Structure formats: C-alpha cells, structure tokens
Amino acid sequence: MFTTVKSGAEMVALLLQAGELVTAALAGVQFSLLDDDDALGVMAALEAVGRRVDGGRISSAANVAFRADSGLGHDSLAWKNGCRGKFELITGVTRISSSEAKRRMRLGGTITGVSSATSGLVGQVMPVRHPAVADSLAAGELGIDAADVIVTALEQISTRVAPDDLDRAERALVASATGAITPETEGLPGAGIAFSADLIRAQAHEWAAMLDPD
C-alpha cells in the first residue's frame, strides 16, 4: 500500500481550507440560543477539531525546533530567520507563550523521535518513546493536556520501572483518556468512558505509586 506524501504547499492549502470550513460553521452562531443538547454537541465537536490540530501542532513544533537548533550554526532555521533561537522563532510564528512552546517541544521530542542537533544524532531516526500517546494524538483521539499529563508522569519514573510496565501503564492511561477499551482497561470501573485530563492525572499518580512504590 502506497501513501501519497503531500508537499508543504498542499498541506498549507488544505489547512487553510479547513480553517475556512470552521469559520463558516461558526459564522453567526449564537451559543446562548442553542438548546442544551446542541450546546453540548457543539462544544464536543469543537473540542474534537482541537484534538485533531493538537497532534499536528506538537509534531510541527518538534520539527521546527530541530531545524532551529543552535547546534546547526548558520544552517539553523532560527539563524536564517534572524531569530536568536528556536523559542524566539516558534513563539514569533505561532504567537503562543514560551511556556506553551516548551511544552509542545518537550512532548514532540518524546513522541516523534526527533533529537536535538547537539545530541550528535542528526539524521538518525530515534525510537518513539510513547507510541500509544503518539498514535492517539495523531488520530485526534487524545488532546494535548491529557498527553502532557501521561508523558510527564511516565517520564518521571522511566529510569526506575521496567519498559514493559511503562508500556502497559501508557496504554491503560491513553485508553482511559480516549474511552477505548483495551486489555489493560477491560472489566475495570469506567472502562469505555473518556476521562478528563484531571482524572487522568489522578490515575497516572496511582500507576506511578504502584510501579514505583519507593
């Protein structure tokens, strides 16, 4: 099976079209006039669109951060654009805060396999450290808040817990965040229900305490 690779121009054009569709959908909407069911439905639909975008935002930020790494010298995308570094470049283009830029870069580094130029691994494909998170983000099933909670919790215990146990915890947490039923969650209370990022944080703490009791 062959996958068609889109050019950058094609991607930009499609994203602009998607933006126009969202704009058209929201044009003239008076949220206060929606009935209760519609109000919830619209909110859920908007969030689903946001989750779709979240995965692309993270991967894009990680990619640009790599290209703008100071270790690349004059080949750095930041240097080429007159910026002092990757943070200035990313925040300037996206208009997000530096803290959000750091979050996207940090998450991107753990789910995309992108390494920094200063690591000495330029051009090498690194293993994705959190494949379940990466796949669910790409599919628009997992939002950036829940992904951040899961990755942060697992990274904190990653050096003290067996890889298989970490993978099991990751799959279970992602399933709880997306409402999927997996071997890790089947039969458990709440299986099949998508939990909020705050509840996922509580579950992540429970997993950490179980896997790393010391």
C-alpha positions in Angstrom: 0.0 0.0 0.0 1.4 3.4 -1.0 1.0 6.6 0.9 0.9 9.8 -1.0 3.2 12.4 0.5 1.8 15.9 0.4 4.0 18.8 -0.3 4.2 21.7 2.2 2.2 23.9 -0.2 -0.5 21.3 -0.4 -0.7 20.9 3.4 -0.9 24.7 3.9 -3.7 24.9 1.2 -5.7 22.1 2.9 -5.3 23.6 6.3 -6.4 27.0 5.1 -9.5 25.2 3.6 -10.2 23.5 6.9 -9.9 26.8 8.6 -12.5 28.3 6.2 -14.8 25.4 7.0 -14.5 26.0 10.7 -15.1 29.8 10.2 -18.2 29.0 8.1 -19.5 26.6 10.7 -19.2 29.2 13.4 -20.4 32.2 11.4 -23.4 33.8 13.0 -23.7 31.2 15.8 -25.4 32.4 18.9 -24.3 29.9 21.6 -26.9 31.3 24.1 -29.7 30.3 21.7 -28.7 26.7 21.4 -30.8 24.1 23.3 -29.0 22.1 25.9 -28.2 19.1 23.7 -27.0 21.2 20.9 -24.8 23.3 23.2 -23.1 20.1 24.4 -22.8 18.7 20.9 -21.2 21.9 19.5 -18.7 22.0 22.4 -17.8 18.4 21.9 -17.4 18.9 18.1 -15.2 21.9 18.6 -13.0 20.0 21.0 -12.7 17.1 18.6 -11.4 19.6 16.0 -9.0 21.0 18.5 -7.6 17.5 19.3 -7.0 16.9 15.6 -5.0 20.1 15.5 -3.1 19.3 18.7 -1.2 16.4 17.3 -0.1 18.4 14.3 0.9 21.3 16.5 3.2 19.1 18.6 4.8 17.4 15.7 5.3 20.6 13.8 6.8 22.4 16.8 9.2 19.5 17.4 10.2 19.5 13.7 10.8 23.3 13.6 12.7 23.1 17.0 15.1 20.6 15.5 15.6 22.7 12.4 16.2 25.8 14.5 18.6 24.1 17.0 21.6 26.3 17.7 23.9 23.3 17.2 23.3 23.7 13.5 25.0 27.0 13.4 24.3 29.0 10.2 22.2 26.2 8.9 19.8 26.7 11.8 16.3 27.8 10.8 16.3 30.4 13.6 19.6 31.9 12.4 18.2 32.1 8.8 15.1 33.9 10.0 17.0 36.4 12.2 16.0 34.9 15.5 18.2 34.3 18.5 17.0 30.7 18.9 14.2 28.2 18.4 12.0 29.6 21.2 12.0 33.1 19.6 11.3 31.6 16.2 8.4 29.4 17.3 6.7 31.9 19.5 7.1 34.6 16.8 5.5 32.4 14.1 2.7 30.9 16.3 2.1 33.8 18.8 2.0 31.3 21.7 3.7 31.8 25.0 7.2 30.5 25.6 5.8 28.0 28.2 3.4 26.6 25.6 6.3 26.4 23.1 8.4 24.5 25.6 5.5 22.1 26.3 5.0 21.3 22.6 8.7 20.9 22.0 9.1 18.6 25.1 6.1 16.5 24.1 7.2 16.4 20.5 10.6 15.2 21.4 9.2 12.2 23.3 6.6 11.2 20.7 8.2 11.9 17.4 11.7 10.6 17.8 13.2 14.0 16.9 16.5 14.6 18.6 18.4 17.8 19.0 21.2 18.7 16.8 23.6 18.9 19.8 22.9 15.3 20.6 25.2 14.1 17.8 22.4 12.1 16.3 21.4 14.4 13.4 19.7 12.5 10.6 19.1 9.4 12.7 15.6 8.1 13.4 15.2 7.8 17.1 12.6 5.4 18.7 9.4 6.9 19.7 9.3 6.8 23.5 5.5 6.9 23.9 3.9 5.3 20.9 0.4 5.0 22.3 0.3 8.7 23.1 1.8 9.5 19.7 -0.8 7.4 17.8 -3.8 8.7 19.7 -2.6 12.3 19.3 -2.2 11.8 15.5 -5.7 10.3 15.3 -7.2 13.2 17.1 -8.4 11.0 20.0 -6.1 12.5 22.6 -5.7 16.1 23.5 -2.5 18.0 24.4 -3.5 18.3 28.1 -4.0 14.6 28.7 -0.9 13.8 26.6 1.2 16.1 28.7 -0.1 14.5 31.9 0.6 11.0 30.7 4.1 11.7 29.3 5.1 13.8 32.3 4.1 11.1 34.8 5.8 8.3 32.9 9.0 10.2 32.2 9.4 10.8 36.0 9.5 7.0 36.7 11.0 5.8 33.4 14.5 5.1 34.8 13.2 3.0 37.7 10.5 1.0 36.0 10.7 -1.9 33.5 9.9 -0.8 29.9 7.1 -3.4 29.6 5.4 -2.0 32.8 5.7 1.6 31.4 4.2 0.5 28.1 1.3 -1.2 30.0 0.7 1.9 32.1 0.8 4.2 29.0 -1.7 2.0 27.1 -4.1 2.0 30.0 -3.8 5.8 30.6 -4.4 6.5 26.9 -7.4 4.2 26.9 -8.9 5.9 29.9 -8.3 9.3 28.3 -9.9 8.3 24.9 -12.6 6.0 26.1 -11.1 3.0 24.4 -11.5 -0.5 25.8 -8.2 -2.4 25.8 -6.9 -5.5 27.6 -5.5 -3.1 30.2 -8.9 -1.5 31.0 -11.4 -4.2 30.1 -13.6 -5.0 33.1 -12.4 -2.1 35.1 -14.8 0.5 36.5 -15.4 3.2 34.0 -14.0 1.2 31.1 -15.1 2.8 27.8 -15.6 6.2 29.3 -13.2 9.0 28.3 -11.9 10.8 31.4 -10.8 14.4 31.7 -7.1 15.4 32.0 -7.5 16.0 35.7 -8.8 12.5 36.3 -6.1 11.1 34.1 -3.6 12.9 36.3 -5.0 11.1 39.3 -4.8 7.7 37.5 -1.3 8.4 36.5 -0.3 9.1 40.1 -1.9 5.7 41.0 0.1 3.9 38.3 3.3 5.6 39.4 2.7 4.6 43.0 2.0 1.0 42.0 5.0 0.7 39.6 7.5 2.7 41.7 6.4 2.4 45.3 9.7 3.7 46.7 
